[in-house]
Amino acid sequence: MGMFSLANRTALVTGASSGLGRHFAGVLAEAGAHVVVAARRMDRLEAVAAEIEKRGGKALPVEMDVTSEDSVTGAYAEIADALGRPCDIIVNNSGMSREGWFTKMPEDDWNAVIDTNLTGVWRVAKHGANAMTAAKVPGSIINIASITGLRTQMMTTAYSVSKAGVDHMTRQMAVEMARFGIRVNAIAPGYFKTEINDDFLESEEGLKMIRRIAQRRIGDVSELSGPLLLLASDAGSFMTGATIVVDGGHTLMPL
């Protein structure tokens, strides 16, 4: 695999129990990384880890709730005990959404989205970066943003604002961590079919939205593998503070 190889690397993927996170974990494992799959549901994580190991990869399931600092620090301690080294690749993928008009949204829903999608990313990156700097190892942090953080979308204020925050926080983190050899970048996916959006994409409104994408289709998760490996591996060694948009030209279309 050459410059895209992740041999002798350790990667943490949050939100790895399903959807994009599950895919990301498999891609990193196939590239040679020992992958730590993290989320709140251990039964699903164990299934993901078993699937990776069945294909010849190495995986460690670790319970982690990104909204709890105790859970995050406890997970990192578990990883250090199990592997004896810090994760030098971190994929901040955990996320959630609550839809509705911002004027009608309960404050608890707003807080839940911001705490998971924005503060959770900060929390995982913070403790991961501290572990890398303490061990004096370089690394790569990859935050999963969204095209909704770059453009507006009706009834997704909390989600869109959280992802806009992730986009800019990526640049802030990149500036601070560059001197330690830690790169921080983001991927902003467009629409990819996952468990979260299945129903919407098959609805009349979803089909109308798909027709507004330049390529007139949604993405296949395999089309995120290249950008992920670029940012995780030495192939992207001179990239930091970048957000790679993978959306089939959706954000290029006129409003």
Buried (B, 14 or more C-beta within 10 A) or exposed (E): EEEBBBEEBBBBBBBBBBBBBBBBBBBBBBBBBBBBBBBBEEEBBBBBBEBBBEEEBBBBBBBBBBBBEEBBBBBBEBBBEEBEBBBBBBBBBBBBBBBBEEEEBEEEBBBBBBBBBBBBBBBBBBBBBEBBBEEEBBBBBBBBBBBBBBBEBEBBBBBBBBBBBBBEBBBEBBEEBEEBBBBBBBBBBBBBBBEBBEEBBEEEEBEEBBEEBEEEEBBEBEBBBBBBBBBBBBBBEEBBBBBBBBBBEBBEEEE
